[in-house]
Amino acid sequence: MKQKAKGGKEPRFELVATLPGLEAEFAAQALTLEGIPCVLECGDLRTVRLPGGEPVEPFAVTLPVAIYVGREQAEEAREILSSVGKRVEESSAFYAPSVQAPAGPVDLAALAEQAAPRVEESRLQWALIVFGVAVLFFLLVT
């Protein structure tokens, strides 16, 4: 995409946006719904999204994805992307995990110790619920 076309001609595709993976997928869906095919590029991977094509899984989540469209549709594509820009931000916030990854190595033993009391509380709660249901059943039967 970034190379010049053979014979020094103008490239057929134009970069219209570079977005994080999920936002790029949302943008690609908006473009294809408007009838504009696009090419998504992330590192060495490329994929084509065509109008009326089958839905596909995103191939990147947070990595930057470049969105290319045909030169003749670049301006229209930019208008579409700017009109759905706010929606793209909302969509990515919906999919973004709320848990921050810890910096450095993770101590699995410490995590297990932290989770153990909650597991025990949960088991105790279930035991009390089962006991309560059994008592109610016994009272109803007798």
Backbone bond lengths (Angstrom), bond angles and torsions (degrees), N, CA, C in turn:
res aa  C-N    CA-C-N  psi(-1)  N-CA   C-N-CA  omega(-1)  CA-C   N-CA-C  phi
1 M - - - 1.443 - - 1.524 111.14 -
2 K 1.336 115.17 -37.35 1.445 118.34 -174.13 1.521 112.17 -85.03
3 Q 1.341 116.67 -12.61 1.450 119.23 -178.47 1.521 110.48 -83.40
4 K 1.315 114.20 158.04 1.453 119.85 177.04 1.521 109.51 -75.31
5 A 1.296 116.51 144.72 1.466 120.62 178.72 1.523 109.65 -66.20
6 K 1.324 116.77 157.92 1.464 121.77 179.84 1.518 110.61 -58.17
7 G 1.310 115.06 144.73 1.461 120.11 176.85 1.519 112.71 77.47
8 G 1.338 118.82 12.67 1.457 121.67 177.96 1.521 113.83 72.45
9 K 1.333 118.20 12.43 1.460 121.35 179.29 1.523 110.05 -72.90
10 E 1.310 116.12 161.11 1.460 121.33 176.24 1.527 108.98 -64.35
11 P 1.325 118.01 141.15 1.472 119.00 177.06 1.523 110.71 -64.18
12 R 1.333 116.45 150.90 1.465 121.30 -178.39 1.508 112.19 -79.58
13 F 1.340 117.53 -20.39 1.453 121.54 -177.01 1.518 110.64 -112.69
14 E 1.323 114.08 152.31 1.456 119.67 179.12 1.523 108.99 -130.69
15 L 1.331 115.41 137.55 1.456 121.41 177.28 1.523 108.38 -71.64
16 V 1.348 116.58 125.19 1.468 119.91 179.15 1.518 112.32 -109.83
17 A 1.341 118.36 -21.46 1.463 120.39 179.47 1.514 109.66 -167.47
18 T 1.322 114.95 154.72 1.454 122.17 169.41 1.521 105.97 -128.96
19 L 1.326 115.82 117.80 1.464 122.01 -173.91 1.526 109.96 -133.68
20 P 1.342 117.67 158.40 1.468 119.22 170.97 1.527 110.22 -59.83
21 G 1.322 116.55 152.05 1.458 123.84 -172.19 1.513 117.93 -41.40
22 L 1.335 118.45 -56.89 1.462 119.94 -177.21 1.525 111.91 -66.46
23 E 1.328 116.82 -37.15 1.463 119.61 177.52 1.525 109.90 -66.07
24 A 1.323 116.61 -37.35 1.470 120.62 178.25 1.524 110.63 -64.56
25 E 1.323 117.17 -38.98 1.468 120.18 177.44 1.524 110.86 -62.85
26 F 1.325 115.86 -43.84 1.465 119.98 178.52 1.526 110.05 -61.70
27 A 1.327 116.37 -43.60 1.467 120.97 179.46 1.532 110.60 -63.63
28 A 1.338 116.68 -41.12 1.462 120.66 179.07 1.526 110.77 -63.29
29 Q 1.323 116.84 -38.79 1.466 119.78 177.41 1.519 110.64 -63.95
30 A 1.333 116.25 -41.47 1.467 119.43 178.59 1.519 110.72 -62.13
31 L 1.331 116.84 -42.47 1.463 120.31 -179.73 1.526 111.42 -65.01
32 T 1.325 116.97 -45.48 1.467 118.86 -178.00 1.526 111.50 -68.25
33 L 1.330 117.04 -32.25 1.475 118.79 175.93 1.527 111.36 -65.10
34 E 1.326 115.96 -27.42 1.471 120.65 177.15 1.528 111.71 -89.77
35 G 1.333 116.85 6.29 1.464 120.64 176.16 1.511 114.84 85.86
36 I 1.317 118.63 17.32 1.468 121.47 -179.20 1.529 109.12 -108.68
37 P 1.327 117.20 113.43 1.462 119.07 175.43 1.529 109.53 -70.18
38 C 1.328 116.79 151.28 1.456 119.22 179.33 1.523 110.47 -145.45
39 V 1.317 114.22 160.98 1.458 122.38 177.53 1.518 106.82 -116.46
40 L 1.331 116.11 129.94 1.459 121.65 176.67 1.523 107.90 -106.68
41 E 1.321 115.59 135.08 1.458 120.05 -177.37 1.526 108.97 -132.91
42 C 1.329 115.40 127.24 1.464 121.88 178.04 1.523 106.64 -135.14
43 G 1.322 115.87 107.75 1.462 119.33 -175.84 1.518 109.60 63.66
44 D 1.326 116.57 -123.66 1.465 121.44 179.35 1.520 112.82 -93.88
45 L 1.324 117.30 0.17 1.468 120.82 -178.33 1.516 110.66 -94.39
46 R 1.320 115.89 139.64 1.467 122.05 176.61 1.513 108.66 -134.49
47 T 1.319 114.61 144.01 1.458 119.89 175.02 1.525 108.28 -143.49
48 V 1.302 115.80 150.52 1.463 121.75 -178.67 1.521 108.65 -109.92
49 R 1.316 116.26 134.50 1.466 122.17 174.69 1.521 107.15 -113.25
50 L 1.335 115.81 122.27 1.458 121.95 -177.77 1.522 111.08 -112.17
51 P 1.331 117.37 146.38 1.472 119.60 175.10 1.526 109.57 -58.23
52 G 1.323 116.08 135.48 1.457 120.65 179.52 1.512 113.59 77.98
53 G 1.334 117.75 2.65 1.461 121.02 179.80 1.515 111.32 -74.14
54 E 1.311 114.62 162.55 1.464 121.03 178.57 1.533 109.78 -67.02
55 P 1.331 118.54 142.80 1.466 120.61 174.46 1.529 110.19 -62.38
56 V 1.313 115.97 141.03 1.460 121.02 -179.60 1.518 109.49 -129.74
57 E 1.317 114.86 161.21 1.459 121.06 177.65 1.526 108.90 -75.16
58 P 1.326 117.70 145.98 1.458 119.74 175.60 1.521 110.38 -64.33
59 F 1.318 117.32 144.44 1.452 119.38 179.23 1.523 111.65 -100.86
60 A 1.321 117.10 1.06 1.462 122.49 173.55 1.522 107.29 -147.33
61 V 1.325 116.49 150.68 1.463 120.47 -179.87 1.518 109.72 -111.13
62 T 1.325 116.57 -57.94 1.462 119.59 -177.97 1.520 112.95 -114.52
63 L 1.317 117.75 -14.63 1.467 120.07 179.40 1.525 110.08 -65.62
64 P 1.330 117.36 149.52 1.464 119.25 179.22 1.531 111.43 -68.40
65 V 1.319 115.04 134.89 1.459 121.88 179.77 1.530 107.99 -122.54
66 A 1.326 115.90 126.69 1.464 121.33 177.43 1.524 108.60 -87.84
67 I 1.333 115.96 136.45 1.465 121.36 179.67 1.521 107.76 -112.23
68 Y 1.335 115.87 121.16 1.456 122.48 178.90 1.521 109.44 -114.02
69 V 1.312 116.25 143.68 1.466 121.98 173.02 1.524 107.31 -133.79
70 G 1.333 115.28 167.79 1.458 119.73 176.73 1.529 110.54 -60.53
71 R 1.334 116.22 143.67 1.472 121.40 -177.80 1.529 112.78 -50.88
72 E 1.328 116.15 -41.69 1.465 119.92 -175.92 1.527 112.79 -70.04
73 Q 1.338 117.74 -16.43 1.464 121.11 -179.57 1.528 112.88 -110.17
74 A 1.312 117.48 6.31 1.466 121.23 -174.08 1.525 112.09 -63.05
75 E 1.323 117.64 -44.59 1.467 120.02 -178.13 1.526 111.39 -65.15
76 E 1.326 116.06 -43.65 1.465 120.46 178.00 1.531 110.32 -62.43
77 A 1.336 116.51 -40.02 1.461 120.77 179.49 1.525 110.52 -63.73
78 R 1.319 117.09 -41.72 1.475 119.87 178.76 1.528 110.85 -63.08
79 E 1.323 117.07 -38.87 1.465 120.27 178.02 1.530 110.65 -63.78
80 I 1.320 116.51 -43.16 1.459 120.84 179.24 1.524 109.99 -62.82
81 L 1.329 116.39 -45.53 1.462 119.69 -178.72 1.520 111.86 -65.97
82 S 1.317 117.14 -35.87 1.468 117.89 178.35 1.523 111.06 -70.74
83 S 1.337 117.17 -31.86 1.467 119.59 179.73 1.524 112.20 -73.94
84 V 1.324 116.99 -26.70 1.465 119.68 178.28 1.520 111.57 -103.33
85 G 1.309 118.11 8.46 1.461 121.71 -177.14 1.502 113.42 -54.75
86 K 1.316 116.97 -46.01 1.462 119.95 179.93 1.516 109.97 -64.63
87 R 1.304 116.17 -39.36 1.455 120.56 179.94 1.530 110.85 -64.93
88 V 1.337 117.15 -36.08 1.467 121.32 177.58 1.519 109.67 -62.43
89 E 1.336 117.33 -42.73 1.460 120.80 179.01 1.527 110.48 -63.06
90 E 1.337 117.64 -42.63 1.463 120.83 178.44 1.518 110.92 -62.85
91 S 1.325 116.29 -41.57 1.457 120.86 -178.95 1.521 110.54 -63.64
92 S 1.315 117.39 -44.73 1.460 118.94 -178.41 1.519 110.45 -67.81
93 A 1.333 118.38 -33.52 1.460 120.73 177.64 1.524 109.84 -66.39
94 F 1.333 117.42 -33.28 1.456 121.29 178.99 1.526 110.67 -65.95
95 Y 1.336 116.59 -41.59 1.456 120.12 -177.11 1.523 113.80 -85.86
96 A 1.335 117.50 -18.49 1.463 120.04 -175.01 1.524 110.21 -67.98
97 P 1.310 116.93 134.01 1.461 118.66 178.36 1.524 110.36 -69.65
98 S 1.327 116.51 145.77 1.451 120.41 -178.86 1.521 111.78 -90.62
99 V 1.322 117.85 -5.69 1.456 121.41 -178.67 1.524 108.87 -93.38
100 Q 1.313 115.82 130.10 1.455 120.79 177.33 1.526 108.90 -84.31
101 A 1.307 116.70 136.80 1.456 120.26 176.66 1.520 109.04 -72.61
102 P 1.326 117.85 136.37 1.458 119.53 -179.39 1.526 110.74 -70.52
103 A 1.327 115.27 146.71 1.456 119.84 175.98 1.520 107.77 -82.46
104 G 1.290 116.86 133.62 1.455 120.91 178.28 1.512 112.11 88.29
105 P 1.362 115.65 -173.10 1.466 119.41 -177.45 1.530 111.68 -70.97
106 V 1.313 115.11 151.62 1.463 121.50 -179.20 1.521 108.59 -98.79
107 D 1.334 116.79 130.39 1.456 122.40 177.93 1.531 107.91 -89.87
108 L 1.340 116.22 98.85 1.457 120.81 -176.13 1.523 112.05 -65.37
109 A 1.328 117.81 -34.81 1.460 120.55 179.34 1.526 110.58 -63.60
110 A 1.344 116.76 -41.68 1.468 120.46 179.29 1.526 110.51 -66.04
111 L 1.325 117.17 -39.77 1.467 120.13 177.88 1.525 110.94 -63.43
112 A 1.328 117.15 -40.28 1.462 121.20 179.17 1.525 110.76 -64.53
113 E 1.340 116.46 -40.02 1.466 119.89 178.49 1.530 111.41 -65.16
114 Q 1.339 116.35 -38.10 1.462 119.94 178.76 1.526 110.99 -66.50
115 A 1.327 116.75 -35.85 1.462 120.75 -176.68 1.515 112.35 -80.47
116 A 1.331 118.73 -24.40 1.464 122.37 -175.14 1.527 113.32 -56.58
117 P 1.351 120.80 -47.66 1.473 118.70 179.65 1.525 113.00 -60.81
118 R 1.333 117.07 -36.51 1.467 119.19 179.53 1.514 111.03 -67.25
119 V 1.332 116.86 -36.97 1.461 120.24 178.68 1.523 109.50 -65.55
120 E 1.330 116.85 -43.44 1.464 120.68 179.49 1.526 110.78 -63.67
121 E 1.335 117.68 -42.56 1.470 121.12 177.15 1.513 110.33 -59.40
122 S 1.325 116.61 -43.00 1.458 121.39 -179.30 1.527 110.33 -63.22
123 R 1.306 117.30 -42.76 1.472 120.68 179.09 1.521 110.46 -63.67
124 L 1.325 116.76 -42.12 1.460 121.14 179.00 1.527 110.36 -62.57
125 Q 1.328 117.08 -42.70 1.467 120.36 178.73 1.518 110.94 -61.70
126 W 1.328 117.57 -42.97 1.468 120.33 178.76 1.519 111.20 -65.19
127 A 1.327 116.15 -39.01 1.470 119.33 178.87 1.524 110.45 -62.64
128 L 1.339 116.84 -42.16 1.460 120.30 178.50 1.531 111.40 -65.22
129 I 1.313 117.33 -38.95 1.472 120.97 178.45 1.526 110.02 -63.68
130 V 1.333 116.97 -46.85 1.466 121.24 -179.87 1.524 109.96 -62.49
131 F 1.339 117.27 -42.90 1.460 121.14 177.98 1.528 110.58 -61.27
132 G 1.340 117.03 -43.68 1.462 121.18 179.05 1.521 111.99 -61.66
133 V 1.314 116.96 -42.04 1.469 121.31 178.84 1.522 109.86 -65.53
134 A 1.341 116.69 -40.69 1.458 119.98 178.93 1.530 111.67 -63.30
135 V 1.338 116.90 -41.60 1.462 120.77 178.90 1.532 109.45 -64.17
136 L 1.339 117.51 -44.50 1.474 120.28 178.40 1.525 111.30 -61.04
137 F 1.309 117.42 -42.39 1.452 121.46 178.96 1.532 109.76 -62.56
138 F 1.330 116.29 -44.51 1.460 120.45 179.19 1.531 110.86 -60.97
139 L 1.338 117.62 -43.38 1.459 121.02 179.53 1.519 111.86 -65.90
140 L 1.322 117.63 -36.35 1.457 120.63 179.37 1.526 111.23 -70.54
141 V 1.315 117.53 -36.05 1.458 121.51 -176.58 1.530 110.18 -74.75
142 T 1.322 117.68 -36.54 1.475 119.11 -176.25 1.478 113.57 -88.22
